[in-house]
Amino acid sequence: MVSAFISPQNPSPSLPQPAPSSAAPTFSRSAAPPLRRSAVPPHNAAPRSAAPPHHAPLSQGTLCVLYREVSEARSSEIKAWAHVQGLKSSLDERNLELRVKVAIEAEAIAQQRLAASEAEIAKLRQKLEASKRSIPSLAEICLAIFLNFFPP
């Protein structure tokens, strides 16, 4: 890199060039060339407007082909969107079917529990009625036992 600064006859395009003068400058290895302003703008400078590239006008046939390609792309996009919506609808319907199936199964389980509970209630009522019927006879037995231990 230093050799580029030594000889002005071999300038490097990436390095800044010294200002032209009447006398040819000579550089030593220890001295750096004079600094010039860089062609690269600072990071906060407004960008330079470059001339837009020149394009040849498009022919009628090229425009028709481009229009047809854009139309086909739009049509394909609309078909894909419709397909996605159909899939979403099918998924929603499937989810609804699964939820209904789960609800029906839960209802069947609840009906079985209800039937078992009602059968248990019926058994307990029978026991209660049997107990009510046996109370008078038990009362008589208790009275007889009491009178045996404590005569009047």
Residue, then its C-alpha position, 0 to 999 in steps of 0.5 A: m500500500v505504501s508503494a502507491f504513495i511513493s510514485p505519482q506515475n503509478p496512481s491507484p484509483s481507490l486512493p485520493q489523488p494530489a492536486p495537479s501542480s507545475a512541479a511533480p511532487t515526490f513522496s518519501r516513505s515517511a510522508a503521507p500525500p496531502l488529503r483531498r475531500s473524498a468523493v463519498p458523501p458523509h453518512n448524513a448527506a442527502p443522496r445524489s440523484a442519479a439519472p434514471p436508466h434509459h429503457a427502450p419503449l416496450s412493443q405492443g406485443t410485449l405489453c400484451v404478454l406482460y398484461r396476460e402474465v399479470s392477469e394470470a398471476r392475479s387469477s392464480e392468486i384469487k384461486a389460491w385465496a379461494h382454496v385457502q378459504g375453502l380449507k379454513s371452512s372445512l377445518d372449521e366444520r371439522n372442528l365443529e363436528l369434533r366438538v359435537k362428537v365430544a359433547i354427545e359422548a359427554e352427554a352419554i356419560a352424564q346420562q349413565r351417571l344420572a341413571a346410576s345415581e337414580a338407581e342408588i336413590a331408589k335403593l336408599r328410599q327402599k331402605l328408608e321405608a323399611s327402616k320406618r316400618s321397623i321403628p314401631s316393632l323396635a320401639e316395642i322391643c326396646l320398651a319390653i327390654f326397659l321394662n324387664f330391667f326397670p319394672p313399674 
